[in-house]
């Protein structure tokens, strides 16, 4: 299920988490929320900060981050390139 990010569009009374925005899991078929389920203020869907796609990493970056890149060489044979 995709994660949607919602944020209050009107002044939030108290310390509801919608003030700074919150993430919620919703199925594609569900209608977007119009009100905060906790305090009832108007909210709107905002693009998730994680929706920018996966950053492209070079081999060097992968190595720095402790990843191992495997390249397929032959049938079922993988060579470690990092
Ligand atoms: Zn709220």
PDB file of the backbone (N, CA, C, O) and the ligand in Angstrom, with CONECT records:
HET     ZN  A 101       1
ATOM      1  N   UNK A   1       0.847  -1.199   0.000  1.00  0.00           N
ATOM      2  CA  UNK A   1       0.000   0.000   0.000  1.00  0.00           C
ATOM      3  C   UNK A   1       0.885   1.252   0.000  1.00  0.00           C
ATOM      4  O   UNK A   1       1.904   1.309   0.688  1.00  0.00           O
ATOM      5  N   UNK A   2       0.484   2.222  -0.762  1.00  0.00           N
ATOM      6  CA  UNK A   2       1.296   3.453  -0.780  1.00  0.00           C
ATOM      7  C   UNK A   2       1.145   4.274   0.491  1.00  0.00           C
ATOM      8  O   UNK A   2       0.104   4.244   1.147  1.00  0.00           O
ATOM      9  N   UNK A   3       2.178   4.992   0.820  1.00  0.00           N
ATOM     10  CA  UNK A   3       2.142   5.873   1.989  1.00  0.00           C
ATOM     11  C   UNK A   3       1.861   7.295   1.515  1.00  0.00           C
ATOM     12  O   UNK A   3       2.527   7.801   0.611  1.00  0.00           O
ATOM     13  N   UNK A   4       0.884   7.924   2.124  1.00  0.00           N
ATOM     14  CA  UNK A   4       0.557   9.302   1.795  1.00  0.00           C
ATOM     15  C   UNK A   4       0.929  10.203   2.948  1.00  0.00           C
ATOM     16  O   UNK A   4       0.891   9.816   4.116  1.00  0.00           O
ATOM     17  N   UNK A   5       1.289  11.415   2.579  1.00  0.00           N
ATOM     18  CA  UNK A   5       1.668  12.395   3.587  1.00  0.00           C
ATOM     19  C   UNK A   5       0.584  13.462   3.639  1.00  0.00           C
ATOM     20  O   UNK A   5       0.200  14.026   2.613  1.00  0.00           O
ATOM     21  N   UNK A   6       0.105  13.726   4.819  1.00  0.00           N
ATOM     22  CA  UNK A   6      -0.938  14.742   4.999  1.00  0.00           C
ATOM     23  C   UNK A   6      -0.442  15.829   5.935  1.00  0.00           C
ATOM     24  O   UNK A   6       0.372  15.602   6.830  1.00  0.00           O
ATOM     25  N   UNK A   7      -0.965  17.011   5.690  1.00  0.00           N
ATOM     26  CA  UNK A   7      -0.597  18.132   6.556  1.00  0.00           C
ATOM     27  C   UNK A   7      -1.809  19.021   6.755  1.00  0.00           C
ATOM     28  O   UNK A   7      -2.631  19.182   5.853  1.00  0.00           O
ATOM     29  N   UNK A   8      -1.912  19.601   7.953  1.00  0.00           N
ATOM     30  CA  UNK A   8      -3.042  20.473   8.251  1.00  0.00           C
ATOM     31  C   UNK A   8      -2.997  21.718   7.379  1.00  0.00           C
ATOM     32  O   UNK A   8      -1.925  22.272   7.135  1.00  0.00           O
ATOM     33  N   UNK A   9      -4.165  22.159   6.907  1.00  0.00           N
ATOM     34  CA  UNK A   9      -4.220  23.392   6.106  1.00  0.00           C
ATOM     35  C   UNK A   9      -4.829  24.528   6.902  1.00  0.00           C
ATOM     36  O   UNK A   9      -4.918  25.651   6.405  1.00  0.00           O
ATOM     37  N   UNK A  10      -5.239  24.264   8.094  1.00  0.00           N
ATOM     38  CA  UNK A  10      -5.709  25.343   8.958  1.00  0.00           C
ATOM     39  C   UNK A  10      -4.988  25.236  10.293  1.00  0.00           C
ATOM     40  O   UNK A  10      -4.275  24.271  10.570  1.00  0.00           O
ATOM     41  N   UNK A  11      -5.194  26.239  11.090  1.00  0.00           N
ATOM     42  CA  UNK A  11      -4.478  26.301  12.359  1.00  0.00           C
ATOM     43  C   UNK A  11      -4.837  25.111  13.259  1.00  0.00           C
ATOM     44  O   UNK A  11      -6.006  24.790  13.471  1.00  0.00           O
ATOM     45  N   UNK A  12      -3.804  24.486  13.768  1.00  0.00           N
ATOM     46  CA  UNK A  12      -4.015  23.311  14.610  1.00  0.00           C
ATOM     47  C   UNK A  12      -3.999  23.726  16.077  1.00  0.00           C
ATOM     48  O   UNK A  12      -3.058  24.348  16.570  1.00  0.00           O
ATOM     49  N   UNK A  13      -5.079  23.356  16.748  1.00  0.00           N
ATOM     50  CA  UNK A  13      -5.122  23.635  18.185  1.00  0.00           C
ATOM     51  C   UNK A  13      -4.452  22.470  18.894  1.00  0.00           C
ATOM     52  O   UNK A  13      -4.655  21.307  18.546  1.00  0.00           O
ATOM     53  N   UNK A  14      -3.669  22.799  19.871  1.00  0.00           N
ATOM     54  CA  UNK A  14      -3.035  21.737  20.615  1.00  0.00           C
ATOM     55  C   UNK A  14      -1.808  21.199  19.904  1.00  0.00           C
ATOM     56  O   UNK A  14      -1.184  21.901  19.108  1.00  0.00           O
ATOM     57  N   UNK A  15      -1.466  19.961  20.190  1.00  0.00           N
ATOM     58  CA  UNK A  15      -0.223  19.410  19.675  1.00  0.00           C
ATOM     59  C   UNK A  15      -0.462  18.219  18.767  1.00  0.00           C
ATOM     60  O   UNK A  15       0.293  17.247  18.806  1.00  0.00           O
ATOM     61  N   UNK A  16      -1.481  18.281  17.966  1.00  0.00           N
ATOM     62  CA  UNK A  16      -1.733  17.151  17.084  1.00  0.00           C
ATOM     63  C   UNK A  16      -0.594  17.023  16.071  1.00  0.00           C
ATOM     64  O   UNK A  16      -0.006  18.015  15.639  1.00  0.00           O
ATOM     65  N   UNK A  17      -0.305  15.783  15.710  1.00  0.00           N
ATOM     66  CA  UNK A  17       0.821  15.567  14.780  1.00  0.00           C
ATOM     67  C   UNK A  17       0.527  16.073  13.377  1.00  0.00           C
ATOM     68  O   UNK A  17       1.442  16.184  12.561  1.00  0.00           O
ATOM     69  N   UNK A  18      -0.739  16.384  13.079  1.00  0.00           N
ATOM     70  CA  UNK A  18      -1.048  16.884  11.741  1.00  0.00           C
ATOM     71  C   UNK A  18      -0.471  18.275  11.520  1.00  0.00           C
ATOM     72  O   UNK A  18      -0.363  18.729  10.381  1.00  0.00           O
ATOM     73  N   UNK A  19      -0.106  18.942  12.582  1.00  0.00           N
ATOM     74  CA  UNK A  19       0.481  20.277  12.483  1.00  0.00           C
ATOM     75  C   UNK A  19       1.742  20.250  11.619  1.00  0.00           C
ATOM     76  O   UNK A  19       1.960  21.129  10.785  1.00  0.00           O
ATOM     77  N   UNK A  20       2.544  19.248  11.830  1.00  0.00           N
ATOM     78  CA  UNK A  20       3.778  19.130  11.042  1.00  0.00           C
ATOM     79  C   UNK A  20       3.648  18.098   9.930  1.00  0.00           C
ATOM     80  O   UNK A  20       4.585  17.857   9.169  1.00  0.00           O
ATOM     81  N   UNK A  21       2.491  17.506   9.853  1.00  0.00           N
ATOM     82  CA  UNK A  21       2.269  16.497   8.826  1.00  0.00           C
ATOM     83  C   UNK A  21       2.491  15.102   9.360  1.00  0.00           C
ATOM     84  O   UNK A  21       3.287  14.894  10.276  1.00  0.00           O
ATOM     85  N   UNK A  22       1.790  14.155   8.786  1.00  0.00           N
ATOM     86  CA  UNK A  22       1.956  12.760   9.188  1.00  0.00           C
ATOM     87  C   UNK A  22       1.783  11.867   7.968  1.00  0.00           C
ATOM     88  O   UNK A  22       1.168  12.253   6.974  1.00  0.00           O
ATOM     89  N   UNK A  23       2.330  10.685   8.068  1.00  0.00           N
ATOM     90  CA  UNK A  23       2.225   9.715   6.986  1.00  0.00           C
ATOM     91  C   UNK A  23       1.174   8.690   7.325  1.00  0.00           C
ATOM     92  O   UNK A  23       1.032   8.288   8.479  1.00  0.00           O
ATOM     93  N   UNK A  24       0.445   8.272   6.329  1.00  0.00           N
ATOM     94  CA  UNK A  24      -0.589   7.274   6.570  1.00  0.00           C
ATOM     95  C   UNK A  24      -0.623   6.296   5.410  1.00  0.00           C
ATOM     96  O   UNK A  24      -0.436   6.668   4.251  1.00  0.00           O
ATOM     97  N   UNK A  25      -0.866   5.046   5.744  1.00  0.00           N
ATOM     98  CA  UNK A  25      -0.968   4.007   4.723  1.00  0.00           C
ATOM     99  C   UNK A  25      -2.401   3.936   4.233  1.00  0.00           C
ATOM    100  O   UNK A  25      -3.331   3.767   5.021  1.00  0.00           O
ATOM    101  N   UNK A  26      -2.569   4.067   2.936  1.00  0.00           N
ATOM    102  CA  UNK A  26      -3.919   3.994   2.377  1.00  0.00           C
ATOM    103  C   UNK A  26      -3.867   3.179   1.102  1.00  0.00           C
ATOM    104  O   UNK A  26      -2.884   3.226   0.362  1.00  0.00           O
ATOM    105  N   UNK A  27      -4.910   2.447   0.854  1.00  0.00           N
ATOM    106  CA  UNK A  27      -4.955   1.741  -0.416  1.00  0.00           C
ATOM    107  C   UNK A  27      -5.339   2.734  -1.502  1.00  0.00           C
ATOM    108  O   UNK A  27      -5.936   3.774  -1.226  1.00  0.00           O
ATOM    109  N   UNK A  28      -4.990   2.400  -2.741  1.00  0.00           N
ATOM    110  CA  UNK A  28      -5.261   3.290  -3.876  1.00  0.00           C
ATOM    111  C   UNK A  28      -6.744   3.609  -4.002  1.00  0.00           C
ATOM    112  O   UNK A  28      -7.115   4.691  -4.457  1.00  0.00           O
ATOM    113  N   UNK A  29      -7.587   2.669  -3.600  1.00  0.00           N
ATOM    114  CA  UNK A  29      -9.030   2.841  -3.785  1.00  0.00           C
ATOM    115  C   UNK A  29      -9.661   3.723  -2.714  1.00  0.00           C
ATOM    116  O   UNK A  29     -10.788   4.192  -2.873  1.00  0.00           O
ATOM    117  N   UNK A  30      -8.940   3.944  -1.637  1.00  0.00           N
ATOM    118  CA  UNK A  30      -9.494   4.790  -0.575  1.00  0.00           C
ATOM    119  C   UNK A  30      -9.483   6.256  -0.977  1.00  0.00           C
ATOM    120  O   UNK A  30      -8.567   6.722  -1.655  1.00  0.00           O
ATOM    121  N   UNK A  31     -10.504   6.969  -0.554  1.00  0.00           N
ATOM    122  CA  UNK A  31     -10.560   8.396  -0.843  1.00  0.00           C
ATOM    123  C   UNK A  31      -9.567   9.137   0.039  1.00  0.00           C
ATOM    124  O   UNK A  31      -9.342   8.759   1.189  1.00  0.00           O
ATOM    125  N   UNK A  32      -8.972  10.198  -0.510  1.00  0.00           N
ATOM    126  CA  UNK A  32      -8.040  10.961   0.338  1.00  0.00           C
ATOM    127  C   UNK A  32      -8.753  11.561   1.542  1.00  0.00           C
ATOM    128  O   UNK A  32      -9.922  11.942   1.466  1.00  0.00           O
ATOM    129  N   UNK A  33      -8.035  11.637   2.642  1.00  0.00           N
ATOM    130  CA  UNK A  33      -8.627  12.201   3.850  1.00  0.00           C
ATOM    131  C   UNK A  33      -8.807  13.702   3.693  1.00  0.00           C
ATOM    132  O   UNK A  33      -7.988  14.379   3.071  1.00  0.00           O
ATOM    133  N   UNK A  34      -9.888  14.208   4.263  1.00  0.00           N
ATOM    134  CA  UNK A  34     -10.117  15.664   4.221  1.00  0.00           C
ATOM    135  C   UNK A  34      -9.954  16.277   5.601  1.00  0.00           C
ATOM    136  O   UNK A  34      -9.709  17.473   5.754  1.00  0.00           O
ATOM    137  N   UNK A  35     -10.097  15.421   6.594  1.00  0.00           N
ATOM    138  CA  UNK A  35      -9.973  15.909   7.967  1.00  0.00           C
ATOM    139  C   UNK A  35      -9.040  15.015   8.752  1.00  0.00           C
ATOM    140  O   UNK A  35      -8.951  13.809   8.518  1.00  0.00           O
ATOM    141  N   UNK A  36      -8.358  15.625   9.673  1.00  0.00           N
ATOM    142  CA  UNK A  36      -7.466  14.858  10.528  1.00  0.00           C
ATOM    143  C   UNK A  36      -8.280  13.870  11.352  1.00  0.00           C
ATOM    144  O   UNK A  36      -9.247  14.254  12.011  1.00  0.00           O
ATOM    145  N   UNK A  37      -7.890  12.591  11.316  1.00  0.00           N
ATOM    146  CA  UNK A  37      -8.639  11.589  12.094  1.00  0.00           C
ATOM    147  C   UNK A  37      -8.525  11.797  13.592  1.00  0.00           C
ATOM    148  O   UNK A  37      -9.312  11.234  14.352  1.00  0.00           O
ATOM    149  N   UNK A  38      -7.574  12.584  14.026  1.00  0.00           N
ATOM    150  CA  UNK A  38      -7.376  12.775  15.464  1.00  0.00           C
ATOM    151  C   UNK A  38      -8.017  14.046  16.004  1.00  0.00           C
ATOM    152  O   UNK A  38      -8.669  14.015  17.048  1.00  0.00           O
ATOM    153  N   UNK A  39      -7.840  15.164  15.303  1.00  0.00           N
ATOM    154  CA  UNK A  39      -8.375  16.413  15.860  1.00  0.00           C
ATOM    155  C   UNK A  39      -9.416  17.069  14.961  1.00  0.00           C
ATOM    156  O   UNK A  39     -10.092  18.007  15.385  1.00  0.00           O
ATOM    157  N   UNK A  40      -9.556  16.589  13.727  1.00  0.00           N
ATOM    158  CA  UNK A  40     -10.641  17.071  12.891  1.00  0.00           C
ATOM    159  C   UNK A  40     -10.380  18.317  12.076  1.00  0.00           C
ATOM    160  O   UNK A  40     -11.287  18.806  11.404  1.00  0.00           O
ATOM    161  N   UNK A  41      -9.160  18.851  12.114  1.00  0.00           N
ATOM    162  CA  UNK A  41      -8.895  20.021  11.279  1.00  0.00           C
ATOM    163  C   UNK A  41      -8.744  19.578   9.822  1.00  0.00           C
ATOM    164  O   UNK A  41      -8.501  18.408   9.525  1.00  0.00           O
ATOM    165  N   UNK A  42      -8.897  20.550   8.935  1.00  0.00           N
ATOM    166  CA  UNK A  42      -8.762  20.232   7.515  1.00  0.00           C
ATOM    167  C   UNK A  42      -7.308  19.865   7.194  1.00  0.00           C
ATOM    168  O   UNK A  42      -6.370  20.520   7.648  1.00  0.00           O
ATOM    169  N   UNK A  43      -7.156  18.836   6.427  1.00  0.00           N
ATOM    170  CA  UNK A  43      -5.812  18.426   6.021  1.00  0.00           C
ATOM    171  C   UNK A  43      -5.793  18.227   4.516  1.00  0.00           C
ATOM    172  O   UNK A  43      -6.838  18.062   3.887  1.00  0.00           O
ATOM    173  N   UNK A  44      -4.612  18.244   3.951  1.00  0.00           N
ATOM    174  CA  UNK A  44      -4.506  17.947   2.525  1.00  0.00           C
ATOM    175  C   UNK A  44      -3.321  17.031   2.283  1.00  0.00           C
ATOM    176  O   UNK A  44      -2.367  16.965   3.058  1.00  0.00           O
ATOM    177  N   UNK A  45      -3.433  16.338   1.184  1.00  0.00           N
ATOM    178  CA  UNK A  45      -2.384  15.409   0.806  1.00  0.00           C
ATOM    179  C   UNK A  45      -1.228  16.203   0.215  1.00  0.00           C
ATOM    180  O   UNK A  45      -1.427  17.043  -0.662  1.00  0.00           O
ATOM    181  N   UNK A  46      -0.044  15.938   0.689  1.00  0.00           N
ATOM    182  CA  UNK A  46       1.134  16.604   0.134  1.00  0.00           C
ATOM    183  C   UNK A  46       2.092  15.532  -0.374  1.00  0.00           C
ATOM    184  O   UNK A  46       2.106  14.409   0.130  1.00  0.00           O
ATOM    185  N   UNK A  47       2.888  15.886  -1.370  1.00  0.00           N
ATOM    186  CA  UNK A  47       3.806  14.876  -1.902  1.00  0.00           C
ATOM    187  C   UNK A  47       4.751  14.386  -0.818  1.00  0.00           C
ATOM    188  O   UNK A  47       5.315  15.182  -0.067  1.00  0.00           O
ATOM    189  N   UNK A  48       4.916  13.107  -0.744  1.00  0.00           N
ATOM    190  CA  UNK A  48       5.790  12.538   0.263  1.00  0.00           C
ATOM    191  C   UNK A  48       7.235  12.886  -0.036  1.00  0.00           C
ATOM    192  O   UNK A  48       7.655  12.939  -1.192  1.00  0.00           O
ATOM    193  N   UNK A  49       7.976  13.118   1.014  1.00  0.00           N
ATOM    194  CA  UNK A  49       9.382  13.456   0.818  1.00  0.00           C
ATOM    195  C   UNK A  49      10.178  12.252   0.313  1.00  0.00           C
ATOM    196  O   UNK A  49      11.335  12.391  -0.083  1.00  0.00           O
ATOM    197  N   UNK A  50       9.572  11.102   0.327  1.00  0.00           N
ATOM    198  CA  UNK A  50      10.274   9.914  -0.147  1.00  0.00           C
ATOM    199  C   UNK A  50       9.949   9.571  -1.596  1.00  0.00           C
ATOM    200  O   UNK A  50      10.395   8.549  -2.117  1.00  0.00           O
ATOM    201  N   UNK A  51       9.161  10.439  -2.245  1.00  0.00           N
ATOM    202  CA  UNK A  51       8.694  10.090  -3.579  1.00  0.00           C
ATOM    203  C   UNK A  51       9.646  10.550  -4.678  1.00  0.00           C
ATOM    204  O   UNK A  51       9.338  10.411  -5.862  1.00  0.00           O
ATOM    205  N   UNK A  52      10.787  11.092  -4.299  1.00  0.00           N
ATOM    206  CA  UNK A  52      11.705  11.610  -5.298  1.00  0.00           C
ATOM    207  C   UNK A  52      12.464  10.562  -6.072  1.00  0.00           C
ATOM    208  O   UNK A  52      13.271  10.894  -6.940  1.00  0.00           O
ATOM    209  N   UNK A  53      12.226   9.333  -5.779  1.00  0.00           N
ATOM    210  CA  UNK A  53      12.931   8.268  -6.488  1.00  0.00           C
ATOM    211  C   UNK A  53      14.186   7.861  -5.749  1.00  0.00           C
ATOM    212  O   UNK A  53      14.626   8.529  -4.814  1.00  0.00           O
ATOM    213  N   UNK A  54      14.740   6.777  -6.178  1.00  0.00           N
ATOM    214  CA  UNK A  54      15.932   6.254  -5.514  1.00  0.00           C
ATOM    215  C   UNK A  54      17.163   6.969  -6.061  1.00  0.00           C
ATOM    216  O   UNK A  54      17.347   7.081  -7.273  1.00  0.00           O
ATOM    217  N   UNK A  55      17.969   7.432  -5.178  1.00  0.00           N
ATOM    218  CA  UNK A  55      19.181   8.138  -5.597  1.00  0.00           C
ATOM    219  C   UNK A  55      20.120   7.161  -6.300  1.00  0.00           C
ATOM    220  O   UNK A  55      20.266   6.002  -5.910  1.00  0.00           O
ATOM    221  N   UNK A  56      20.732   7.669  -7.328  1.00  0.00           N
ATOM    222  CA  UNK A  56      21.674   6.820  -8.050  1.00  0.00           C
ATOM    223  C   UNK A  56      23.003   6.818  -7.308  1.00  0.00           C
ATOM    224  O   UNK A  56      23.554   7.869  -6.980  1.00  0.00           O
ATOM    225  N   UNK A  57      23.486   5.660  -7.060  1.00  0.00           N
ATOM    226  CA  UNK A  57      24.726   5.542  -6.314  1.00  0.00           C
ATOM    227  C   UNK A  57      25.820   4.972  -7.215  1.00  0.00           C
ATOM    228  O   UNK A  57      25.603   4.016  -7.959  1.00  0.00           O
ATOM    229  N   UNK A  58      26.967   5.568  -7.129  1.00  0.00           N
ATOM    230  CA  UNK A  58      28.094   5.006  -7.864  1.00  0.00           C
ATOM    231  C   UNK A  58      28.663   3.833  -7.067  1.00  0.00           C
ATOM    232  O   UNK A  58      28.322   3.621  -5.903  1.00  0.00           O
ATOM    233  N   UNK A  59      29.529   3.091  -7.722  1.00  0.00           N
ATOM    234  CA  UNK A  59      30.153   1.965  -7.027  1.00  0.00           C
ATOM    235  C   UNK A  59      30.859   2.438  -5.768  1.00  0.00           C
ATOM    236  O   UNK A  59      30.815   1.774  -4.732  1.00  0.00           O
ATOM    237  N   UNK A  60      31.505   3.581  -5.865  1.00  0.00           N
ATOM    238  CA  UNK A  60      32.239   4.108  -4.719  1.00  0.00           C
ATOM    239  C   UNK A  60      31.323   4.394  -3.559  1.00  0.00           C
ATOM    240  O   UNK A  60      31.636   4.075  -2.412  1.00  0.00           O
ATOM    241  N   UNK A  61      30.176   5.003  -3.860  1.00  0.00           N
ATOM    242  CA  UNK A  61      29.211   5.296  -2.814  1.00  0.00           C
ATOM    243  C   UNK A  61      28.685   4.021  -2.177  1.00  0.00           C
ATOM    244  O   UNK A  61      28.532   3.932  -0.959  1.00  0.00           O
ATOM    245  N   UNK A  62      28.411   3.036  -3.027  1.00  0.00           N
ATOM    246  CA  UNK A  62      27.903   1.770  -2.505  1.00  0.00           C
ATOM    247  C   UNK A  62      28.910   1.158  -1.548  1.00  0.00           C
ATOM    248  O   UNK A  62      28.556   0.643  -0.487  1.00  0.00           O
ATOM    249  N   UNK A  63      30.173   1.226  -1.948  1.00  0.00           N
ATOM    250  CA  UNK A  63      31.220   0.647  -1.123  1.00  0.00           C
ATOM    251  C   UNK A  63      31.302   1.391   0.210  1.00  0.00           C
ATOM    252  O   UNK A  63      31.424   0.783   1.274  1.00  0.00           O
ATOM    253  N   UNK A  64      31.232   2.724   0.127  1.00  0.00           N
ATOM    254  CA  UNK A  64      31.288   3.528   1.346  1.00  0.00           C
ATOM    255  C   UNK A  64      30.177   3.154   2.313  1.00  0.00           C
ATOM    256  O   UNK A  64      30.363   3.152   3.530  1.00  0.00           O
ATOM    257  N   UNK A  65      29.031   2.841   1.752  1.00  0.00           N
ATOM    258  CA  UNK A  65      27.873   2.546   2.589  1.00  0.00           C
ATOM    259  C   UNK A  65      27.806   1.083   2.988  1.00  0.00           C
ATOM    260  O   UNK A  65      26.846   0.645   3.622  1.00  0.00           O
ATOM    261  N   UNK A  66      28.819   0.339   2.615  1.00  0.00           N
ATOM    262  CA  UNK A  66      28.889  -1.047   3.035  1.00  0.00           C
ATOM    263  C   UNK A  66      28.119  -2.018   2.173  1.00  0.00           C
ATOM    264  O   UNK A  66      27.891  -3.164   2.560  1.00  0.00           O
ATOM    265  N   UNK A  67      27.717  -1.553   0.997  1.00  0.00           N
ATOM    266  CA  UNK A  67      27.009  -2.455   0.098  1.00  0.00           C
ATOM    267  C   UNK A  67      28.000  -3.232  -0.746  1.00  0.00           C
ATOM    268  O   UNK A  67      29.136  -2.806  -0.957  1.00  0.00           O
ATOM    269  N   UNK A  68      27.562  -4.343  -1.208  1.00  0.00           N
ATOM    270  CA  UNK A  68      28.372  -5.123  -2.120  1.00  0.00           C
ATOM    271  C   UNK A  68      27.627  -5.231  -3.435  1.00  0.00           C
ATOM    272  O   UNK A  68      26.463  -5.631  -3.467  1.00  0.00           O
ATOM    273  N   UNK A  69      28.282  -4.884  -4.492  1.00  0.00           N
ATOM    274  CA  UNK A  69      27.642  -4.967  -5.794  1.00  0.00           C
ATOM    275  C   UNK A  69      28.059  -6.267  -6.461  1.00  0.00           C
ATOM    276  O   UNK A  69      29.245  -6.581  -6.562  1.00  0.00           O
ATOM    277  N   UNK A  70      27.080  -7.000  -6.906  1.00  0.00           N
ATOM    278  CA  UNK A  70      27.371  -8.254  -7.575  1.00  0.00           C
ATOM    279  C   UNK A  70      27.028  -8.133  -9.055  1.00  0.00           C
ATOM    280  O   UNK A  70      25.936  -7.697  -9.420  1.00  0.00           O
ATOM    281  N   UNK A  71      27.953  -8.516  -9.876  1.00  0.00           N
ATOM    282  CA  UNK A  71      27.728  -8.451 -11.311  1.00  0.00           C
ATOM    283  C   UNK A  71      27.674  -9.871 -11.861  1.00  0.00           C
ATOM    284  O   UNK A  71      28.535 -10.706 -11.581  1.00  0.00           O
ATOM    285  N   UNK A  72      26.653 -10.111 -12.639  1.00  0.00           N
ATOM    286  CA  UNK A  72      26.499 -11.448 -13.198  1.00  0.00           C
ATOM    287  C   UNK A  72      27.501 -11.640 -14.328  1.00  0.00           C
ATOM    288  O   UNK A  72      27.511 -10.857 -15.278  1.00  0.00           O
ATOM    289  N   UNK A  73      28.326 -12.643 -14.247  1.00  0.00           N
ATOM    290  CA  UNK A  73      29.354 -12.867 -15.262  1.00  0.00           C
ATOM    291  C   UNK A  73      28.961 -13.985 -16.213  1.00  0.00           C
ATOM    292  O   UNK A  73      28.957 -13.817 -17.432  1.00  0.00           O
ATOM    293  N   UNK A  74      28.638 -15.107 -15.639  1.00  0.00           N
ATOM    294  CA  UNK A  74      28.297 -16.265 -16.436  1.00  0.00           C
ATOM    295  C   UNK A  74      27.035 -16.864 -15.884  1.00  0.00           C
ATOM    296  O   UNK A  74      26.388 -16.284 -15.012  1.00  0.00           O
ATOM    297  N   UNK A  75      26.693 -17.992 -16.378  1.00  0.00           N
ATOM    298  CA  UNK A  75      25.516 -18.678 -15.849  1.00  0.00           C
ATOM    299  C   UNK A  75      25.709 -18.934 -14.351  1.00  0.00           C
ATOM    300  O   UNK A  75      26.519 -19.771 -13.952  1.00  0.00           O
ATOM    301  N   UNK A  76      24.976 -18.225 -13.561  1.00  0.00           N
ATOM    302  CA  UNK A  76      25.005 -18.462 -12.125  1.00  0.00           C
ATOM    303  C   UNK A  76      26.292 -18.067 -11.438  1.00  0.00           C
ATOM    304  O   UNK A  76      26.483 -18.367 -10.259  1.00  0.00           O
ATOM    305  N   UNK A  77      27.183 -17.395 -12.159  1.00  0.00           N
ATOM    306  CA  UNK A  77      28.441 -16.980 -11.529  1.00  0.00           C
ATOM    307  C   UNK A  77      28.413 -15.483 -11.297  1.00  0.00           C
ATOM    308  O   UNK A  77      28.189 -14.710 -12.228  1.00  0.00           O
ATOM    309  N   UNK A  78      28.638 -15.077 -10.077  1.00  0.00           N
ATOM    310  CA  UNK A  78      28.622 -13.664  -9.758  1.00  0.00           C
ATOM    311  C   UNK A  78      30.005 -13.227  -9.296  1.00  0.00           C
ATOM    312  O   UNK A  78      30.673 -13.926  -8.533  1.00  0.00           O
ATOM    313  N   UNK A  79      30.414 -12.077  -9.765  1.00  0.00           N
ATOM    314  CA  UNK A  79      31.711 -11.567  -9.349  1.00  0.00           C
ATOM    315  C   UNK A  79      31.527 -10.341  -8.489  1.00  0.00           C
ATOM    316  O   UNK A  79      30.747  -9.442  -8.803  1.00  0.00           O
ATOM    317  N   UNK A  80      32.260 -10.327  -7.402  1.00  0.00           N
ATOM    318  CA  UNK A  80      32.254  -9.185  -6.511  1.00  0.00           C
ATOM    319  C   UNK A  80      33.085  -8.069  -7.137  1.00  0.00           C
ATOM    320  O   UNK A  80      34.268  -8.263  -7.418  1.00  0.00           O
ATOM    321  N   UNK A  81      32.489  -6.920  -7.356  1.00  0.00           N
ATOM    322  CA  UNK A  81      33.263  -5.841  -7.975  1.00  0.00           C
ATOM    323  C   UNK A  81      33.603  -4.738  -6.991  1.00  0.00           C
ATOM    324  O   UNK A  81      34.278  -3.765  -7.331  1.00  0.00           O
ATOM    325  N   UNK A  82      33.135  -4.901  -5.789  1.00  0.00           N
ATOM    326  CA  UNK A  82      33.442  -3.848  -4.810  1.00  0.00           C
ATOM    327  C   UNK A  82      34.224  -4.440  -3.667  1.00  0.00           C
ATOM    328  O   UNK A  82      34.586  -3.726  -2.731  1.00  0.00           O
TER     329      UNK A  82
HETATM  330 ZN    ZN A 101      -4.858  16.555  13.886  1.00  0.00          ZN
END
